[in-house]
Amino acid sequence: MPLGPLEVILILVVVILLFGVGRIGKIGGELGKSIREFRKGLEGEDEKKAAAPSQPPADSNAGKPAA
């Protein structure tokens, strides 16, 4: 059951009364900042995968004499 415009307005009024206008602004800013950081993290992982050449795993016994 979708929410109508009246229900959305009522919910917003209740939230404003509970938290206050200043706190809602801070929450919105923090939410936006965290979303940006999350996206940067995702882009960083993609860049690392693209920059790293695909090489087979190195043999851990390389350079050691055979027993």
C-alpha positions in Angstrom: 0.0 0.0 0.0 1.8 3.2 -1.2 1.9 6.3 1.0 -0.1 9.2 -0.1 1.0 12.9 0.1 -0.9 13.5 3.3 0.8 10.6 5.1 4.3 11.8 3.9 3.6 15.3 5.1 2.4 14.0 8.5 5.6 11.8 8.9 7.8 14.8 8.0 6.1 17.0 10.6 6.5 14.4 13.3 10.2 14.0 12.4 10.8 17.7 12.5 9.0 17.9 15.9 11.2 15.1 17.3 14.6 16.1 16.0 14.3 19.8 15.2 15.2 21.6 12.0 18.9 22.0 12.8 19.5 18.4 13.7 17.7 17.2 10.5 20.1 19.4 8.5 23.1 17.8 10.2 21.7 14.3 9.6 21.2 15.1 5.9 24.7 16.5 5.5 26.2 13.4 7.3 24.2 11.1 5.1 25.4 12.8 1.9 29.0 12.7 3.1 28.8 9.0 3.9 27.3 8.2 0.5 30.1 10.1 -1.2 32.7 8.3 0.8 31.1 5.0 0.0 31.1 5.8 -3.7 34.8 6.8 -3.6 35.6 3.5 -1.9 33.8 1.6 -4.6 35.7 3.6 -7.3 39.0 3.0 -5.5 38.5 -0.8 -5.6 37.7 -0.7 -9.3 40.8 1.4 -10.0 43.0 -1.1 -8.0 41.6 -4.0 -9.9 42.2 -2.3 -13.2 45.7 -1.1 -12.3 46.9 -4.5 -11.0 48.1 -6.7 -13.8 46.7 -10.2 -13.7 49.6 -12.5 -12.8 49.6 -16.0 -11.6 50.3 -16.5 -7.9 54.0 -16.6 -7.1 55.4 -19.9 -5.9 56.2 -19.6 -2.2 59.1 -22.1 -2.5 60.9 -20.1 -5.3 64.6 -19.7 -4.6 64.8 -22.4 -1.9 66.8 -25.5 -2.5 64.9 -28.8 -2.9 65.1 -31.1 0.1 
